[in-house]
Amino acid sequence: MLKKIPTILSPELVKILMEMGHGDELVISDANFPAERIGQRVVRADGHTAPDLLKAILELFPLDFYADYQYALMEVVEGDEVDPVIWQEYANIIKNEEPNAQVKHIERFDFYEQSKQAFAVLQTGETALYGNIILKKGVI
């Protein structure tokens, strides 16, 4: 055990966060995301919500303020009658850590393509629709 590392973060995930470099991206995905098909490295966190994991990750993970945006969300598909309330939860968590963080909304299939380039995909047990988020790693 180590001090000050949130217990919700697995050793495998902490290792991946440490290995990531400036500009690398981490996808925190919901339970429906095709992580195994898309991800180069997939870490599972079944039973944990995406907001809880996001909050814990941001205790260790600097966001990239050299980029135009620090995090990205998957756009709602046209005609889909969904209000992704989880987005506000994400925004509140991120603003608490990084008040100047900017968001980018990415069309669904473009989000999948960008996710293929991510350093890793963290698949959560999140059941909220449109619960996928990409974080860009910055510098300390």
C-alpha positions in Angstrom: 0.0 0.0 0.0 1.1 3.6 -0.6 -0.1 6.8 0.9 -2.2 9.4 -0.9 -3.2 7.2 -3.9 -7.0 6.8 -4.0 -7.8 3.2 -3.2 -10.3 3.0 -6.2 -7.3 3.1 -8.6 -5.8 -0.3 -9.3 -2.1 -0.8 -9.4 -2.4 -1.5 -13.2 -4.1 1.8 -13.7 -1.6 3.8 -11.6 1.2 2.2 -13.6 -0.5 3.3 -16.9 -1.0 6.8 -15.6 2.7 7.0 -14.7 3.8 5.7 -18.1 1.7 8.3 -20.0 3.5 11.3 -21.4 2.5 14.9 -22.2 -0.3 14.9 -24.7 -1.2 11.3 -24.3 -4.9 10.6 -23.9 -6.9 8.4 -21.5 -10.4 7.3 -22.3 -12.7 6.7 -19.4 -15.5 4.7 -20.9 -18.9 3.6 -19.9 -19.9 -0.1 -19.7 -21.2 -0.1 -23.3 -18.1 1.3 -24.9 -16.3 -1.2 -27.3 -13.1 -1.0 -25.3 -11.6 -4.3 -26.3 -12.0 -3.6 -30.0 -10.7 -0.1 -29.8 -8.2 0.2 -27.0 -4.5 -0.5 -27.3 -4.4 -1.1 -23.6 -7.6 -1.7 -21.7 -8.0 -1.6 -17.9 -11.2 -2.8 -16.4 -12.9 -1.1 -13.4 -16.2 -3.0 -13.3 -18.4 -2.0 -10.4 -17.0 1.6 -10.3 -18.7 4.6 -11.7 -16.9 6.9 -14.2 -17.3 10.0 -12.0 -15.8 8.3 -9.0 -12.8 7.2 -11.1 -12.5 10.6 -12.8 -12.3 12.3 -9.4 -9.6 9.9 -8.2 -7.6 10.1 -11.4 -7.6 13.9 -11.3 -5.9 13.8 -7.9 -2.8 12.4 -9.7 -3.3 13.4 -13.4 -2.4 16.9 -14.7 -4.5 18.1 -17.7 -2.8 19.5 -20.9 -3.2 23.3 -21.0 -1.0 23.5 -24.1 -3.9 22.0 -26.0 -7.1 23.7 -27.2 -9.1 21.4 -24.9 -8.3 19.3 -21.9 -11.1 16.8 -22.1 -13.6 15.6 -24.7 -17.1 14.1 -24.7 -18.9 12.1 -27.3 -21.7 14.1 -29.0 -25.2 12.9 -28.7 -26.3 11.2 -31.9 -28.8 13.2 -33.9 -32.3 12.0 -33.1 -31.3 10.4 -29.8 -33.6 11.8 -27.2 -31.0 11.8 -24.4 -29.9 14.5 -22.0 -26.5 13.3 -20.8 -26.8 14.5 -17.2 -23.4 12.8 -16.5 -21.7 15.6 -18.5 -22.5 18.1 -15.8 -21.2 15.8 -13.1 -17.9 15.5 -15.2 -17.8 19.3 -15.6 -18.2 19.8 -11.9 -15.4 17.3 -11.0 -13.0 18.8 -13.5 -13.8 22.4 -12.7 -13.1 21.6 -9.0 -9.5 20.5 -9.9 -8.9 22.6 -13.0 -11.2 25.7 -13.2 -10.0 26.7 -16.7 -10.4 23.3 -18.4 -12.1 23.4 -21.8 -14.2 20.7 -23.3 -14.5 19.5 -26.9 -17.5 17.6 -28.2 -16.7 14.9 -30.8 -19.0 13.1 -33.1 -19.6 9.5 -32.1 -17.5 7.7 -34.8 -14.8 10.4 -34.7 -14.7 9.8 -30.9 -14.1 6.1 -31.6 -11.3 6.9 -34.0 -9.6 9.2 -31.6 -10.0 6.6 -28.9 -8.0 4.1 -31.0 -5.0 6.5 -30.6 -5.4 6.8 -26.9 -2.7 5.5 -24.6 -5.3 3.5 -22.7 -9.0 2.9 -22.2 -10.4 2.5 -18.7 -13.6 0.6 -19.0 -15.9 1.4 -16.0 -19.1 -0.1 -14.8 -20.8 3.3 -15.7 -24.4 2.8 -17.1 -25.2 6.4 -17.8 -25.6 7.0 -21.6 -22.9 9.1 -23.2 -20.7 8.5 -20.2 -17.4 8.4 -22.2 -14.7 11.0 -21.7 -11.2 11.5 -23.0 -8.6 13.3 -20.8 -5.4 14.8 -22.3 -2.4 14.5 -20.0 -0.4 17.6 -19.2 2.8 18.4 -17.4 3.4 19.0 -13.7 
